Structure formats: structure tokens, C-alpha cells
Amino acid sequence: MNKTYWQRIKEIVGPTTVHDFDQIDQKNTREAFEKFIVKNTNKQSLLLDAGCNTGVEAFRLYNKGYQGEYFGIDSNSKAIKLARKNLKANSKAKFFSFDLARLNFKNSYFNIVLTKDVIEHHQSYVKILTELARVTKKYLILSMFIKPSFFLGDKVKFHKDGYYLNRYNQGKLFRFMTKHHFKKPKKIYEDWQDIVYVFERI
């Protein structure tokens, strides 16, 4: 990923304030993994949202009944500032500007790790998913807007504006997760564009 691109953008991608959070796209996609998270957590749960942007999911999850602690991380410091402002009334929601490939958390720290529309924008998912797998105790939710291909190999495409739009091979991705001690994933949602996988720790 061209990190300087994400740091210098003037406009945040997506809604910036809580007043805009109900106008987001991909509602069915979000509702699928939100339902799973609320069902499989409790007051003691720790959740990591890797690529949290301006705090959309923190806001939505707590409104839907999530009771645990929420940690949102993003490489875009501007988005993190907005997320802290948007969720300032919620002491359980914490936000950090981190490199997703270098997380400052202990092994198996989070009950659930969520990452949405993130790995498609990176040159390779290896470092990021290795780190996310390391800090996952139970479930890793991988929501993608470019579906992995069953037949074709990885296709790495660098956009002229300085980011990637990649399609990955499904089998290769699944084998990577198996290597990191996860079961074959459960698909909890799919439409014409998005797909959501839940990987459970073995």
C-alpha cells in the first residue's frame, strides 16, 4: 500500500459524522456481520475493527446491542480523529492510528477481529492477515468487496491514485488461513458484489 496516499487525502472516504452513518452503502453486508458479532459476544468481549475509518461500525454495533469493548484501528489519522469525536460519549470504544501490519496487541487478545474492504487495497494480504490472525482468539471476520476467484490466480492492480484494487484466489487465501490455525470459513453473506467469511480458530 502507498501509505502516503492515505495520509494526504483531504476527504475521508465514507460518512464522516454520526448523522451520516445511517446513509451508508452495503447495509445488508454490514447487518450480516453485525448480527454475528452481537450474537457471539458478551460484556467481557473484546472486538477489533481493523480499518475502522470514522467509527461507523462502533456506532452501529452499540446501537444494535453490542456490550463488549471495541478497539478501532486505521492507518488514516484523519479518520481516527473523527472516530474519536463521533464516539466520544462511549467509554468502551477506543481508536488508534496503527499500521495494520504491525499491531501493538498481545497474541489472541481479541475474541473477534473484523476487517471490511481492507485487504483488497493492499499490495499483499500476507502481513496484514498474519497480524490479524495473531491477535484473534476465536473469530476473524473477513468482509470483501472484490470476491476471491475460485479459478483465477491473484490479480494485483495498482490504481493511478496510489492504492490497490486486488482480486485474490480463494483457494490460496483459505490455505493461508488454515496455515494460521483457522477452520474452513463459513460464508454468512453474499450478494452481487460483497462476500463475508467467518474464520474460526482451531
CORQUI-V323919 format. One record per residue. N is the residue number from 1. SS is DSSP state (A for helix, B for strand, O for the rest). D_LAST is the distance of its C-alpha to the last C-alpha in Angstrom with 2 decimals. Layout:
n=N ss=SS d_last=D_LAST
n=N ss=SS d_last=D_LAST
//
This chain:
n=1 ss=O d_last=30.19
n=2 ss=O d_last=33.78
n=3 ss=A d_last=33.21
n=4 ss=A d_last=36.93
n=5 ss=A d_last=37.00
n=6 ss=A d_last=34.65
n=7 ss=A d_last=36.60
n=8 ss=A d_last=40.02
n=9 ss=O d_last=39.66
n=10 ss=O d_last=42.16
n=11 ss=O d_last=40.60
n=12 ss=O d_last=37.15
n=13 ss=O d_last=35.27
n=14 ss=O d_last=34.83
n=15 ss=O d_last=36.23
n=16 ss=O d_last=37.44
n=17 ss=O d_last=38.28
n=18 ss=A d_last=37.07
n=19 ss=A d_last=40.04
n=20 ss=A d_last=38.57
n=21 ss=A d_last=34.99
n=22 ss=A d_last=35.83
n=23 ss=A d_last=37.27
n=24 ss=O d_last=34.11
n=25 ss=O d_last=33.07
n=26 ss=O d_last=29.92
n=27 ss=A d_last=30.10
n=28 ss=A d_last=28.26
n=29 ss=A d_last=25.38
n=30 ss=A d_last=25.25
n=31 ss=A d_last=25.66
n=32 ss=A d_last=22.64
n=33 ss=A d_last=20.14
n=34 ss=A d_last=22.35
n=35 ss=A d_last=22.18
n=36 ss=A d_last=18.38
n=37 ss=A d_last=18.44
n=38 ss=A d_last=21.22
n=39 ss=A d_last=19.70
n=40 ss=O d_last=16.36
n=41 ss=O d_last=18.01
n=42 ss=O d_last=20.77
n=43 ss=O d_last=23.38
n=44 ss=O d_last=21.14
n=45 ss=O d_last=18.64
n=46 ss=B d_last=18.66
n=47 ss=B d_last=18.53
n=48 ss=B d_last=19.07
n=49 ss=B d_last=21.12
n=50 ss=B d_last=21.33
n=51 ss=O d_last=24.67
n=52 ss=O d_last=26.16
n=53 ss=O d_last=29.72
n=54 ss=O d_last=32.24
n=55 ss=O d_last=30.00
n=56 ss=A d_last=30.01
n=57 ss=A d_last=26.56
n=58 ss=A d_last=27.13
n=59 ss=A d_last=30.38
n=60 ss=A d_last=29.10
n=61 ss=A d_last=26.03
n=62 ss=A d_last=28.20
n=63 ss=A d_last=30.80
n=64 ss=O d_last=28.34
n=65 ss=O d_last=27.31
n=66 ss=O d_last=24.49
n=67 ss=O d_last=25.10
n=68 ss=O d_last=22.83
n=69 ss=B d_last=23.50
n=70 ss=B d_last=23.43
n=71 ss=B d_last=23.41
n=72 ss=B d_last=24.85
n=73 ss=B d_last=25.24
n=74 ss=B d_last=27.38
n=75 ss=O d_last=29.37
n=76 ss=O d_last=32.44
n=77 ss=A d_last=34.25
n=78 ss=A d_last=36.63
n=79 ss=A d_last=33.93
n=80 ss=A d_last=32.55
n=81 ss=A d_last=36.08
n=82 ss=A d_last=36.39
n=83 ss=A d_last=33.04
n=84 ss=A d_last=34.21
n=85 ss=A d_last=37.48
n=86 ss=A d_last=36.01
n=87 ss=O d_last=33.77
n=88 ss=O d_last=36.14
n=89 ss=O d_last=36.63
n=90 ss=O d_last=32.96
n=91 ss=O d_last=32.12
n=92 ss=O d_last=28.38
n=93 ss=B d_last=28.13
n=94 ss=B d_last=28.18
n=95 ss=B d_last=28.65
n=96 ss=B d_last=28.58
n=97 ss=B d_last=29.79
n=98 ss=O d_last=27.19
n=99 ss=O d_last=26.49
n=100 ss=O d_last=23.04
n=101 ss=O d_last=22.41
n=102 ss=O d_last=23.27
n=103 ss=O d_last=21.77
n=104 ss=O d_last=23.21
n=105 ss=O d_last=20.26
n=106 ss=O d_last=18.26
n=107 ss=O d_last=14.68
n=108 ss=O d_last=12.19
n=109 ss=O d_last=15.44
n=110 ss=B d_last=14.91
n=111 ss=B d_last=13.26
n=112 ss=B d_last=13.80
n=113 ss=B d_last=15.02
n=114 ss=B d_last=17.50
n=115 ss=B d_last=19.41
n=116 ss=B d_last=22.20
n=117 ss=O d_last=24.54
n=118 ss=O d_last=23.86
n=119 ss=A d_last=22.51
n=120 ss=A d_last=25.30
n=121 ss=A d_last=27.79
n=122 ss=O d_last=26.63
n=123 ss=O d_last=27.73
n=124 ss=O d_last=24.21
n=125 ss=O d_last=20.78
n=126 ss=A d_last=19.42
n=127 ss=A d_last=20.40
n=128 ss=A d_last=19.60
n=129 ss=A d_last=16.08
n=130 ss=A d_last=15.40
n=131 ss=A d_last=16.68
n=132 ss=A d_last=15.04
n=133 ss=A d_last=11.54
n=134 ss=A d_last=12.76
n=135 ss=O d_last=13.89
n=136 ss=B d_last=11.06
n=137 ss=B d_last=9.59
n=138 ss=B d_last=8.26
n=139 ss=B d_last=9.76
n=140 ss=B d_last=11.61
n=141 ss=B d_last=14.64
n=142 ss=B d_last=16.59
n=143 ss=B d_last=20.10
n=144 ss=B d_last=22.46
n=145 ss=O d_last=26.20
n=146 ss=O d_last=26.44
n=147 ss=O d_last=24.33
n=148 ss=O d_last=22.65
n=149 ss=B d_last=24.71
n=150 ss=O d_last=23.72
n=151 ss=O d_last=26.78
n=152 ss=O d_last=27.87
n=153 ss=O d_last=26.65
n=154 ss=O d_last=26.10
n=155 ss=B d_last=29.25
n=156 ss=O d_last=29.93
n=157 ss=O d_last=32.87
n=158 ss=B d_last=34.56
n=159 ss=O d_last=36.63
n=160 ss=O d_last=40.13
n=161 ss=O d_last=39.46
n=162 ss=O d_last=36.94
n=163 ss=O d_last=33.44
n=164 ss=B d_last=31.18
n=165 ss=O d_last=30.54
n=166 ss=O d_last=27.96
n=167 ss=B d_last=26.44
n=168 ss=O d_last=23.38
n=169 ss=B d_last=22.40
n=170 ss=A d_last=19.60
n=171 ss=A d_last=18.38
n=172 ss=A d_last=18.51
n=173 ss=A d_last=16.62
n=174 ss=A d_last=13.73
n=175 ss=A d_last=13.73
n=176 ss=A d_last=13.82
n=177 ss=A d_last=10.65
n=178 ss=A d_last=8.92
n=179 ss=A d_last=10.68
n=180 ss=O d_last=9.21
n=181 ss=O d_last=5.56
n=182 ss=B d_last=5.17
n=183 ss=O d_last=5.86
n=184 ss=O d_last=9.64
n=185 ss=O d_last=11.22
n=186 ss=B d_last=13.37
n=187 ss=B d_last=16.90
n=188 ss=B d_last=18.54
n=189 ss=B d_last=21.82
n=190 ss=B d_last=24.10
n=191 ss=O d_last=27.81
n=192 ss=O d_last=30.31
n=193 ss=O d_last=28.92
n=194 ss=O d_last=25.64
n=195 ss=B d_last=22.13
n=196 ss=B d_last=19.15
n=197 ss=B d_last=15.51
n=198 ss=B d_last=12.58
n=199 ss=B d_last=9.25
n=200 ss=B d_last=6.37
n=201 ss=B d_last=3.81
n=202 ss=O d_last=0.00
//
